[in-house]
């Protein structure tokens, strides 16, 4: 027991379904009570669900723990409990040492305030004392590379500058335990690299990190130990190689989650890039024509089917979608194929979503696993703030009209 | 489900650090104010942010703070004083009204600010831990800047009427503390309720208006029959406002019994508010 820094037993978190801000008004609560006082008191079990159930774990000093699993598996809920943002419904945890959490970049920033003021505000909200901030202020500004703009209101910052300053503040926290949620998914590649190396330093200094991510390469690089979450419980815990291997195997065979509610009559089974030249059938490395195939199984004839496909970025921004009508499918195995001249989008992980409908009834909806990884050559502006969402090949030409010559560069 | 967290000292190695135990409990009766004290620097930064943002829009902020009670004072003097001829316990009408309007303006602003403070800071609450109590504390504290400005105007006004502070003015800090605790006591309830039920914030302005009529702002509390005076004092603002008038002008007798009843009421509301707030504090991040 000597060097355990986080010790949790039986952590559980129950939420009430539909407990959203919009339907919680005093008026509704009162009128609901007046209409039927008994039903309000007799809250049915159906209205609650467990986002986390019976999770026990130990983190030893100096360990970097990765939390992996698909969306809704309870990773973030666990992190929120460990960082004390919300309390568990059951169980307990002992935390030895100062905990700081980084669940978003720029926590506490206020647009009207200057970079300097926000450094103090955000630093203080994240748990630094004024003296610590005073001491590290110059370092923070240097890390963020925004010295000229430090006294300008951050609402005039470019998004790149904003993210750099916000991360610089967070990077200078010196807690014994750092809890990080997917923040590395924001920002451009060079920012992500900077984050990773900073986290590596923290880990080498013998401090602890608990780290939620979808990107297995980051897990491999940073984590000593990995917990695979599924449906609110721990599915597997062990060394990084062992758990990530099992997770990836499950993801590829479509058994990564026991939670998904899937269709009976029709069911998407898997997806891949046909004739992939990448490292895996889920990676795009060249800006060449590609064909994406979605395999599905039909158990009962579909007469008037509609089919939709959508591509999302990691932050669930819709990149592209389209739909097909009047699809007729006999029982058996089928595949839908989409051919594109290229996928000119910014490198990073994306995910497909496919659906099949019949007469307005949803037969199956699948958030495709694994993600599609775009790893093409970057043809974008080198500055963070000019990184767009597209990564299109282009040709640049200078025409010399006097000598009827022209010089062009193809990218 | 209410929850408490306790700091347990621990032996063993990585644990020269204190241990924080995270756990649910049901409706614990222990108040954890130590935790809020440990975060007093964050309180300072929240107040600093509020004041800075409020006055960033330059001079308009200050002018409004001065103008609002002055205009209200003018209206009250004209209608309640000159036309309705309500008594003012022998004080000049402008002094009589302004001495009530300065603490009242602070009180109503603090209540409204407190009511919204959790919802307004939801982006922080859902991303990082700190004792949530810091937020209503910051909301009632940042109003003190406006209050101080109003207070200076008040001193100028009394001086222009030839009224100089007497020994009664020594009670002022206590009265300021009382109005702050009153606002905090009420604000703890309204901020927590507003996090649970989002329409509370639309009820509060109406209640505050109503409350002003039930407080001796536009009339002296001497209008209330003597045997009901103690009941009237259960409105904490009755004691506060009478106290301010007395302390600023040295005029009349100190409102002793009224103030005692008010103070007792504030203690009850405040302690109740702290418990209620602490009950929802642990899971408020799930609600906003």
Interface residues (C-beta under 8 A of the other chain):
Chain A: X1 X2 X3 X4 X5 X8 X15 X19 X21 X22 X24 X25 X26 X27 X29 X61 X80 X81 X82 X83 X84 X85 X86 X87 X88 X89 X90 X91 X92 X93 X94 X95 X96 X97 X98 X99 X101 X103 X104 X107 X108 X110 X112 X113 X117 X120 X121 X124 X125 X126 X127 X129 X130 X176
Chain B: X1 X3 X5 X10 X12 X13 X14 X15 X17 X19 X20 X21 X22 X23 X24 X41 X42 X45 X48 X49 X52 X53 X56 X123 X124 X125 X126 X127 X128 X129 X130 X193 X196 X197 X198 X199 X200 X203 X282 X283 X285 X286 X287 X288
